[in-house]
């Protein structure tokens, strides 16, 4: 089994096209995706879906495997890589709103799917290296959905509310509504960006 892992790692590092071919041959989404997810996805929406379930899931797998941090960057990769589009099965790459809506609408299904993937892959990881397998257990968060808390307008609204709270309760100058907003909302941004306007 270690040889299979080494071969897979070598293809991942040196030949992305072969790596995608290997993934396509070995990943059987019918075994990974729960029937409840498929049923939920195909429930009546009032009109046919432009993008099917498996291509969307393959795009998210690619995003995780290649550590693509944002949906926007994933879309760029998909638009400029025929191999990635072929692997996923996209004739037309979905826009950012489609990815966001998919994650919002199917958050619990995605969580269940990734939990099921852990159940499948954890014994394999144990066989490869029991010590490393204990570390991989902590990195199984799956796909994070875009949530209200990650919207700058939401963060600014929270800051205004916290400022009003501080004023109404005569809190001293040590109270920082910006720190409180970061701590309570789960809002994330890079240290170089000005993600919250101090107004």
GROMACS elastic network, one bead per residue, 0.5 to 0.9 nm:
[ bonds ]
;  ai    aj funct       b0    kb
    1     4     6  0.51679   500
    1     5     6  0.64456   500
    1     6     6  0.87562   500
    1   124     6  0.85590   500
    1   127     6  0.77479   500
    1   128     6  0.66195   500
    2     5     6  0.50347   500
    2     6     6  0.61497   500
    2     7     6  0.85938   500
    2   127     6  0.86293   500
    2   128     6  0.59040   500
    2   129     6  0.87861   500
    3     7     6  0.60835   500
    3     8     6  0.84944   500
    4     7     6  0.51169   500
    4     8     6  0.61263   500
    4     9     6  0.85661   500
    5     8     6  0.50371   500
    5     9     6  0.60556   500
    5    10     6  0.85085   500
    5   128     6  0.80856   500
    6     9     6  0.50275   500
    6    10     6  0.60329   500
    6    11     6  0.86176   500
    7    10     6  0.50651   500
    7    11     6  0.62739   500
    7    12     6  0.85920   500
    8    11     6  0.52061   500
    8    12     6  0.61472   500
    8    13     6  0.86577   500
    8    19     6  0.69050   500
    8    22     6  0.78835   500
    9    13     6  0.61192   500
    9    14     6  0.84937   500
    9    19     6  0.85474   500
   10    13     6  0.51629   500
   10    14     6  0.58870   500
   10    15     6  0.76125   500
   10    19     6  0.86297   500
   11    14     6  0.51860   500
   11    16     6  0.62929   500
   11    17     6  0.82186   500
   11    18     6  0.61424   500
   11    19     6  0.50648   500
   11    20     6  0.88402   500
   11    22     6  0.86448   500
   12    15     6  0.60207   500
   12    16     6  0.55410   500
   12    17     6  0.86709   500
   12    18     6  0.79716   500
   12    19     6  0.53530   500
   12    20     6  0.84013   500
   13    16     6  0.71567   500
   13    19     6  0.86891   500
   14    18     6  0.88745   500
   14    19     6  0.87165   500
   15    18     6  0.54821   500
   15    19     6  0.62469   500
   15    20     6  0.88086   500
   16    20     6  0.61226   500
   16    21     6  0.85709   500
   17    20     6  0.51393   500
   17    21     6  0.62747   500
   17    22     6  0.86440   500
   17    83     6  0.68804   500
   17    84     6  0.86920   500
   18    22     6  0.60958   500
   18    23     6  0.85914   500
   19    22     6  0.50226   500
   19    23     6  0.62243   500
   19    24     6  0.86024   500
   20    23     6  0.50106   500
   20    24     6  0.60785   500
   20    25     6  0.85848   500
   20    83     6  0.79012   500
   20    84     6  0.78317   500
   20    87     6  0.67356   500
   21    24     6  0.50354   500
   21    25     6  0.61901   500
   21    26     6  0.86488   500
   21    87     6  0.77846   500
   22    25     6  0.51491   500
   22    26     6  0.61207   500
   22    27     6  0.83481   500
   23    26     6  0.52271   500
   23    27     6  0.55789   500
   23    87     6  0.86984   500
   24    27     6  0.58118   500
   24    28     6  0.80039   500
   24    87     6  0.67977   500
   25    28     6  0.78609   500
   27    30     6  0.88321   500
   27    31     6  0.84705   500
   27    32     6  0.83797   500
   28    31     6  0.56240   500
   28    32     6  0.67748   500
   28    33     6  0.88760   500
   29    33     6  0.56128   500
   29    54     6  0.73201   500
   29    57     6  0.87437   500
   29    58     6  0.88108   500
   30    33     6  0.56725   500
   30    34     6  0.77689   500
   30    35     6  0.86086   500
   31    34     6  0.75756   500
   32   113     6  0.65282   500
   32   114     6  0.83013   500
   32   116     6  0.67288   500
   32   117     6  0.61829   500
   32   120     6  0.82577   500
   33    36     6  0.83747   500
   33    37     6  0.66385   500
   33    38     6  0.72671   500
   33    54     6  0.88920   500
   33   109     6  0.87900   500
   33   110     6  0.87455   500
   33   112     6  0.86856   500
   33   113     6  0.56870   500
   33   114     6  0.87773   500
   33   116     6  0.81325   500
   33   117     6  0.86581   500
   34    37     6  0.53353   500
   34    38     6  0.67177   500
   34    39     6  0.88406   500
   34   109     6  0.80696   500
   34   112     6  0.78065   500
   34   113     6  0.63978   500
   34   116     6  0.81539   500
   35    38     6  0.51288   500
   35    39     6  0.61126   500
   35    40     6  0.85247   500
   36    39     6  0.50401   500
   36    40     6  0.60139   500
   36    41     6  0.85058   500
   36   109     6  0.76518   500
   37    40     6  0.50932   500
   37    41     6  0.60570   500
   37    42     6  0.85906   500
   37   106     6  0.78843   500
   37   108     6  0.89067   500
   37   109     6  0.53730   500
   37   110     6  0.78783   500
   37   112     6  0.85337   500
   37   113     6  0.79787   500
   38    41     6  0.51170   500
   38    42     6  0.61648   500
   38    43     6  0.85542   500
   38    53     6  0.75702   500
   38   109     6  0.89849   500
   39    42     6  0.52671   500
   39    43     6  0.60541   500
   40    43     6  0.52281   500
   40    44     6  0.88166   500
   40   106     6  0.81158   500
   40   109     6  0.82681   500
   41    44     6  0.85104   500
   41    45     6  0.89898   500
   41    52     6  0.87610   500
   41    53     6  0.70310   500
   41   105     6  0.89560   500
   41   106     6  0.77884   500
   42    45     6  0.79313   500
   42    49     6  0.85534   500
   42    53     6  0.86124   500
   44    47     6  0.75652   500
   44    48     6  0.84426   500
   45    48     6  0.71521   500
   45    49     6  0.79435   500
   48    51     6  0.89810   500
   49    52     6  0.66147   500
   50    94     6  0.87327   500
   51    54     6  0.88173   500
   51    55     6  0.72766   500
   51    56     6  0.71682   500
   51    90     6  0.78204   500
   51    92     6  0.85109   500
   51    93     6  0.87412   500
   51    94     6  0.73007   500
   51    98     6  0.86953   500
   52    55     6  0.59469   500
   52    56     6  0.66236   500
   52    57     6  0.89936   500
   52    89     6  0.89619   500
   52    90     6  0.88914   500
   53    56     6  0.53743   500
   53    57     6  0.62735   500
   53    58     6  0.87197   500
   54    57     6  0.50033   500
   54    58     6  0.60166   500
   54    59     6  0.85226   500
   54    88     6  0.75396   500
   54    89     6  0.80495   500
   55    58     6  0.50689   500
   55    59     6  0.61887   500
   55    60     6  0.87653   500
   55    85     6  0.87729   500
   55    87     6  0.81787   500
   55    89     6  0.52488   500
   55    90     6  0.63440   500
   56    59     6  0.51378   500
   56    60     6  0.64776   500
   56    61     6  0.87940   500
   56    88     6  0.72183   500
   56    89     6  0.86807   500
   56    90     6  0.85350   500
   56    94     6  0.86075   500
   56    99     6  0.77958   500
   56   102     6  0.82599   500
   57    60     6  0.51079   500
   57    61     6  0.62234   500
   57    62     6  0.86399   500
   57    88     6  0.80151   500
   57   110     6  0.88334   500
   58    62     6  0.61438   500
   58    63     6  0.85069   500
   58    87     6  0.75664   500
   58    88     6  0.51458   500
   58    89     6  0.83029   500
   59    62     6  0.50860   500
   59    63     6  0.61567   500
   59    64     6  0.87595   500
   59    74     6  0.78956   500
   59    78     6  0.83192   500
   59    84     6  0.81851   500
   59    85     6  0.85131   500
   59    87     6  0.85509   500
   59    88     6  0.58154   500
   60    64     6  0.62841   500
   60    65     6  0.85880   500
   60    71     6  0.88966   500
   60    74     6  0.86218   500
   60   143     6  0.74197   500
   61    64     6  0.51647   500
   61    65     6  0.60085   500
   61    66     6  0.84757   500
   61   143     6  0.89513   500
   62    65     6  0.50715   500
   62    66     6  0.59079   500
   62    67     6  0.80247   500
   62    68     6  0.79672   500
   62    74     6  0.84276   500
   62    84     6  0.81473   500
   62    88     6  0.84766   500
   63    66     6  0.55854   500
   63    67     6  0.57608   500
   63    69     6  0.73835   500
   63    70     6  0.81523   500
   63    71     6  0.80359   500
   63    74     6  0.63268   500
   64    68     6  0.64534   500
   64    69     6  0.82023   500
   64   142     6  0.81001   500
   64   143     6  0.80238   500
   65    68     6  0.79209   500
   66    69     6  0.89353   500
   68    71     6  0.77668   500
   68    73     6  0.66296   500
   68    74     6  0.61375   500
   68    77     6  0.89701   500
   69    72     6  0.86580   500
   69    73     6  0.71397   500
   69    74     6  0.78559   500
   70    73     6  0.53289   500
   70    74     6  0.62859   500
   70    75     6  0.87265   500
   71    75     6  0.61263   500
   71    76     6  0.86610   500
   71    96     6  0.64539   500
   71    99     6  0.71498   500
   71   100     6  0.81731   500
   72    75     6  0.51674   500
   72    76     6  0.64502   500
   72    77     6  0.88530   500
   72    95     6  0.84841   500
   72    96     6  0.63790   500
   73    76     6  0.50036   500
   73    77     6  0.62850   500
   73    78     6  0.86029   500
   74    77     6  0.51305   500
   74    78     6  0.61548   500
   74    79     6  0.85964   500
   75    78     6  0.50134   500
   75    79     6  0.60292   500
   75    80     6  0.86136   500
   75    93     6  0.69581   500
   75    94     6  0.75476   500
   75    95     6  0.71754   500
   75    96     6  0.73874   500
   76    79     6  0.51354   500
   76    80     6  0.62327   500
   76    81     6  0.84686   500
   77    80     6  0.53528   500
   77    81     6  0.58518   500
   77    84     6  0.76010   500
   77    85     6  0.89030   500
   78    81     6  0.53110   500
   78    82     6  0.72475   500
   78    83     6  0.84279   500
   78    84     6  0.57503   500
   78    85     6  0.56189   500
   78    88     6  0.88933   500
   78    90     6  0.87004   500
   78    93     6  0.66849   500
   79    82     6  0.74606   500
   79    84     6  0.85726   500
   79    85     6  0.74610   500
   79    92     6  0.84743   500
   79    93     6  0.64794   500
   80    84     6  0.85784   500
   80    85     6  0.86985   500
   81    84     6  0.53555   500
   81    85     6  0.64021   500
   81    86     6  0.86298   500
   82    85     6  0.50439   500
   82    86     6  0.59740   500
   82    87     6  0.84731   500
   83    86     6  0.50753   500
   83    87     6  0.60681   500
   83    88     6  0.86137   500
   84    87     6  0.50176   500
   84    88     6  0.61490   500
   84    89     6  0.83484   500
   84    90     6  0.86762   500
   85    88     6  0.51867   500
   85    89     6  0.57780   500
   85    90     6  0.51608   500
   85    91     6  0.71902   500
   85    92     6  0.83353   500
   85    93     6  0.75809   500
   86    90     6  0.64593   500
   86    91     6  0.80519   500
   87    90     6  0.80743   500
   90    93     6  0.58619   500
   90    94     6  0.82074   500
   94    97     6  0.79874   500
   94    98     6  0.58800   500
   94    99     6  0.69583   500
   95    98     6  0.54936   500
   95    99     6  0.68079   500
   95   100     6  0.89645   500
   96    99     6  0.52570   500
   96   100     6  0.62096   500
   96   101     6  0.85668   500
   97   100     6  0.50052   500
   97   101     6  0.58977   500
   97   102     6  0.83411   500
   98   101     6  0.51300   500
   98   102     6  0.59561   500
   98   103     6  0.85966   500
   99   102     6  0.50953   500
   99   103     6  0.62725   500
   99   104     6  0.86417   500
  100   103     6  0.52492   500
  100   104     6  0.61637   500
  100   105     6  0.85497   500
  100   145     6  0.69206   500
  100   146     6  0.61799   500
  100   147     6  0.89994   500
  101   104     6  0.50336   500
  101   105     6  0.58801   500
  101   106     6  0.83262   500
  101   145     6  0.88272   500
  101   146     6  0.86668   500
  102   105     6  0.52544   500
  102   106     6  0.59283   500
  102   107     6  0.79305   500
  102   145     6  0.86876   500
  103   106     6  0.53456   500
  103   107     6  0.52915   500
  103   108     6  0.89847   500
  103   110     6  0.76618   500
  103   143     6  0.78225   500
  103   144     6  0.76492   500
  103   145     6  0.50878   500
  103   146     6  0.72520   500
  104   107     6  0.54332   500
  104   108     6  0.88506   500
  104   145     6  0.58625   500
  104   146     6  0.70044   500
  104   147     6  0.78198   500
  105   108     6  0.83388   500
  105   109     6  0.87808   500
  106   109     6  0.51438   500
  106   110     6  0.60309   500
  106   111     6  0.85743   500
  107   110     6  0.51459   500
  107   111     6  0.62023   500
  107   112     6  0.86850   500
  107   143     6  0.82249   500
  107   144     6  0.81485   500
  107   145     6  0.67008   500
  108   111     6  0.50031   500
  108   112     6  0.61698   500
  108   113     6  0.85386   500
  109   112     6  0.51068   500
  109   113     6  0.60991   500
  109   114     6  0.86750   500
  110   114     6  0.61874   500
  110   115     6  0.85002   500
  110   142     6  0.75413   500
  110   143     6  0.70980   500
  111   114     6  0.52477   500
  111   115     6  0.60959   500
  111   116     6  0.85402   500
  111   141     6  0.80013   500
  111   142     6  0.65813   500
  111   143     6  0.74721   500
  112   115     6  0.50085   500
  112   116     6  0.60856   500
  112   117     6  0.85770   500
  113   116     6  0.50336   500
  113   117     6  0.61983   500
  113   118     6  0.87384   500
  113   142     6  0.87052   500
  114   118     6  0.62540   500
  114   119     6  0.86654   500
  114   140     6  0.73245   500
  114   141     6  0.77923   500
  114   142     6  0.56804   500
  114   143     6  0.82270   500
  115   118     6  0.51308   500
  115   119     6  0.64655   500
  115   120     6  0.88745   500
  115   140     6  0.77052   500
  115   141     6  0.86569   500
  115   142     6  0.81334   500
  116   119     6  0.50057   500
  116   120     6  0.64071   500
  116   121     6  0.87447   500
  117   120     6  0.50366   500
  117   121     6  0.60111   500
  117   122     6  0.82262   500
  118   121     6  0.51256   500
  118   122     6  0.54813   500
  118   123     6  0.87358   500
  118   137     6  0.79547   500
  118   140     6  0.71907   500
  119   122     6  0.56927   500
  119   123     6  0.74661   500
  120   123     6  0.67317   500
  120   124     6  0.75683   500
  121   124     6  0.51865   500
  121   125     6  0.62350   500
  121   126     6  0.86892   500
  122   125     6  0.50267   500
  122   126     6  0.61549   500
  122   127     6  0.87371   500
  122   133     6  0.69847   500
  122   134     6  0.89954   500
  122   136     6  0.83507   500
  122   137     6  0.77830   500
  123   127     6  0.63434   500
  123   128     6  0.87771   500
  123   133     6  0.85810   500
  124   127     6  0.51853   500
  124   128     6  0.63917   500
  124   129     6  0.88271   500
  124   133     6  0.87082   500
  125   128     6  0.50728   500
  125   129     6  0.61504   500
  125   130     6  0.68822   500
  125   132     6  0.75946   500
  125   133     6  0.51389   500
  125   134     6  0.87004   500
  125   136     6  0.82503   500
  126   129     6  0.53996   500
  126   131     6  0.78119   500
  126   132     6  0.78845   500
  126   133     6  0.53460   500
  126   134     6  0.80208   500
  127   130     6  0.64967   500
  127   133     6  0.85476   500
  128   132     6  0.83185   500
  128   133     6  0.79140   500
  129   132     6  0.54170   500
  129   133     6  0.60268   500
  129   134     6  0.88716   500
  130   134     6  0.65294   500
  131   134     6  0.55497   500
  131   135     6  0.71227   500
  132   135     6  0.51967   500
  132   136     6  0.65506   500
  133   136     6  0.51706   500
  133   137     6  0.66412   500
  134   137     6  0.55726   500
  134   138     6  0.77084   500
  135   138     6  0.59172   500
  135   139     6  0.75241   500
  136   139     6  0.53214   500
  136   140     6  0.71490   500
  137   140     6  0.60652   500
  138   141     6  0.78280   500
  139   142     6  0.81215   500
  141   144     6  0.75046   500
  144   147     6  0.86226   500
  146   149     6  0.82788   500
  146   150     6  0.67287   500
  146   151     6  0.85739   500
  147   150     6  0.56480   500
  147   151     6  0.73787   500
  148   151     6  0.54752   500
  148   152     6  0.88555   500
  148   153     6  0.89357   500
  148   154     6  0.65727   500
  148   155     6  0.89160   500
  149   152     6  0.78661   500
  149   153     6  0.89219   500
  149   154     6  0.60913   500
  149   155     6  0.67112   500
  149   185     6  0.55469   500
  149   186     6  0.63258   500
  149   187     6  0.55942   500
  149   188     6  0.87349   500
  150   153     6  0.88038   500
  150   154     6  0.74822   500
  150   155     6  0.76227   500
  150   185     6  0.80694   500
  150   186     6  0.73704   500
  150   187     6  0.50734   500
  150   188     6  0.66522   500
  150   189     6  0.87567   500
  151   154     6  0.53355   500
  151   155     6  0.65877   500
  151   156     6  0.89261   500
  151   187     6  0.77688   500
  152   155     6  0.50079   500
  152   156     6  0.61640   500
  152   157     6  0.85828   500
  152   187     6  0.82625   500
  152   195     6  0.65427   500
  152   196     6  0.64768   500
  152   197     6  0.86698   500
  153   156     6  0.51119   500
  153   157     6  0.61656   500
  153   158     6  0.86605   500
  153   196     6  0.85986   500
  154   157     6  0.51018   500
  154   158     6  0.62680   500
  154   159     6  0.86970   500
  154   185     6  0.88156   500
  155   158     6  0.51081   500
  155   159     6  0.62326   500
  155   160     6  0.87450   500
  155   178     6  0.89582   500
  155   181     6  0.66614   500
  155   182     6  0.79054   500
  155   185     6  0.72907   500
  155   187     6  0.71449   500
  155   195     6  0.87980   500
  155   196     6  0.68854   500
  156   159     6  0.50332   500
  156   160     6  0.62841   500
  156   161     6  0.86751   500
  156   181     6  0.85043   500
  156   196     6  0.63676   500
  156   197     6  0.70564   500
  156   198     6  0.82458   500
  156   199     6  0.84955   500
  157   160     6  0.51783   500
  157   161     6  0.62872   500
  157   162     6  0.86622   500
  158   161     6  0.50418   500
  158   162     6  0.61056   500
  158   163     6  0.85879   500
  158   177     6  0.85748   500
  158   178     6  0.89049   500
  158   181     6  0.61793   500
  158   185     6  0.81855   500
  159   163     6  0.60887   500
  159   164     6  0.85709   500
  159   177     6  0.57780   500
  159   178     6  0.61149   500
  159   180     6  0.80440   500
  159   181     6  0.58558   500
  159   196     6  0.87911   500
  159   198     6  0.86165   500
  160   163     6  0.50781   500
  160   164     6  0.62247   500
  160   165     6  0.85541   500
  160   177     6  0.81942   500
  160   199     6  0.84178   500
  161   164     6  0.51117   500
  161   165     6  0.61105   500
  161   166     6  0.86397   500
  161   177     6  0.86995   500
  162   166     6  0.60810   500
  162   167     6  0.85494   500
  162   176     6  0.87739   500
  162   177     6  0.54283   500
  162   178     6  0.83017   500
  162   180     6  0.77214   500
  162   181     6  0.75579   500
  163   166     6  0.50680   500
  163   167     6  0.61772   500
  163   168     6  0.85620   500
  163   176     6  0.85259   500
  163   177     6  0.59521   500
  163   178     6  0.88776   500
  164   167     6  0.50960   500
  164   168     6  0.60034   500
  164   169     6  0.85028   500
  165   168     6  0.51576   500
  165   169     6  0.60911   500
  165   170     6  0.83845   500
  165   171     6  0.83874   500
  166   169     6  0.53051   500
  166   170     6  0.58680   500
  166   171     6  0.50383   500
  166   172     6  0.79489   500
  166   175     6  0.74835   500
  166   176     6  0.88753   500
  166   177     6  0.78319   500
  167   170     6  0.50744   500
  167   171     6  0.65143   500
  167   172     6  0.89943   500
  168   171     6  0.79978   500
  171   174     6  0.79762   500
  171   175     6  0.65519   500
  172   175     6  0.60755   500
  173   176     6  0.73338   500
  175   179     6  0.85012   500
  175   180     6  0.82532   500
  176   179     6  0.54964   500
  176   180     6  0.63694   500
  176   181     6  0.87375   500
  177   181     6  0.59910   500
  177   182     6  0.85998   500
  178   181     6  0.50655   500
  178   182     6  0.62884   500
  178   183     6  0.85889   500
  178   196     6  0.81337   500
  178   198     6  0.81255   500
  179   182     6  0.51259   500
  179   183     6  0.60742   500
  179   184     6  0.85754   500
  180   183     6  0.50474   500
  180   184     6  0.60216   500
  180   185     6  0.83788   500
  181   184     6  0.53319   500
  181   185     6  0.58248   500
  181   186     6  0.82664   500
  181   187     6  0.79016   500
  182   185     6  0.56865   500
  182   186     6  0.61761   500
  182   187     6  0.56733   500
  182   188     6  0.76531   500
  183   186     6  0.62794   500
  183   187     6  0.78504   500
  184   187     6  0.81019   500
  185   188     6  0.88440   500
  188   195     6  0.84933   500
  189   192     6  0.83657   500
  189   193     6  0.68117   500
  189   194     6  0.81941   500
  189   195     6  0.62700   500
  190   193     6  0.54862   500
  190   194     6  0.82468   500
  190   195     6  0.80133   500
  191   194     6  0.78233   500
  191   195     6  0.89061   500
  192   195     6  0.89782   500
  193   196     6  0.86535   500
  194   197     6  0.66594   500
  196   199     6  0.88558   500
